[in-house]
Amino acid sequence: MALDFTAIDFETANGFRGSPCSVGLTKVRNGVIVDEGYWLMRPPEGHDHFDSRNITIHNITPDDVASSPRFAQVFPEVQAFIGDDALVAHNAAFDIGVIRSASEVSGMSAPAYDYACTVVLSRKNYSLPSYSLPFVAEAAGVPLRNHHDATEDARACAGIMVDIAAKHGVDSVRGVFEAMKLPMPHIDAYNPRTDAMSKATRSALEKMAEMKAGLASGTPRGGRTSWSTEGPNPVPNAQADVSHPLYGQTIVFTGDLSVGRPEAKVRAAGHGAQCASSVTLKTTVLVVGSGFTATDLRHGRLTSKAARVLELQRRGQGIEVLSEGEFMQMVG
């Protein structure tokens, strides 16, 4: 076997993962990058509004994609580039989910994939305060000059995968999983005529319907629960996907997020995480709101819980710090 795969990174127009506006691809053969691809696209119709928060992250605007084809027209070219390769992505649950949700709302089929998540693999191969892409790329000796450019992120992800394979002395993505005694993740093909939509897509469509109903009645729907309200710690979903980056983690929240803390806990538990209300020796993940980004770990803009986590990290406890954006991507 050979270390052959395609690394992929999507950027989305809004909080729904089925709203891709760009994709970057990096093809690797025998551990060497041999080709790259990049596409701008309009998200599927009805899901093509751009959220200002997303624009701030990736700097892609509606004008940038106004003359671009929609996802349904672009994806056949993307799939031709991927071919039969395994996909590699940093937080693969998000990027694989983009393909599935965008296909679902476009009424089109989606192929099956074997895939690898470099967030999950990095946790087992590096000791870092955060496993966001810039931190892991630096640990792997991979340059990353323009984070959230889809091509550069895919290229960095590819370099991380190559470095992890070298650490284990293997020459294939599947070999990495075998060396680490982990199952290689797989997602089945989707057929719109026979298969049910994913939970993430159903939830997005339900929220859209609620918003439209609220506008029609003149009564806004939704609103947010105060972030200061901890709420109960729900039981982890025992049937969750074991390859998800939150599965089996003990997670604590701090700061102000765009969803209430009780809802965030429900979402995390749905992916197999155990939620807690304070940082302890059992904590493995801290999610920080209030506009925090992983790079703030280097500049000291921290909540008291985050400061406590850094102290535990200095003592050797492996705790990962996530920003709101990273967490929301993970929970779809």
Helices and strands as residue ranges (DSSP letters): E 5-12, E 20-29, E 32-40, H 52-58, H 62-65, H 71-82, E 87-89, H 92-106, E 113-117, H 118-123, H 133-139, H 150-168, H 173-179, E 186-187, H 199-217, E 250-254, H 261-270, E 274-276, E 285-288, G 294-298, H 304-314, E 320-323, H 324-330
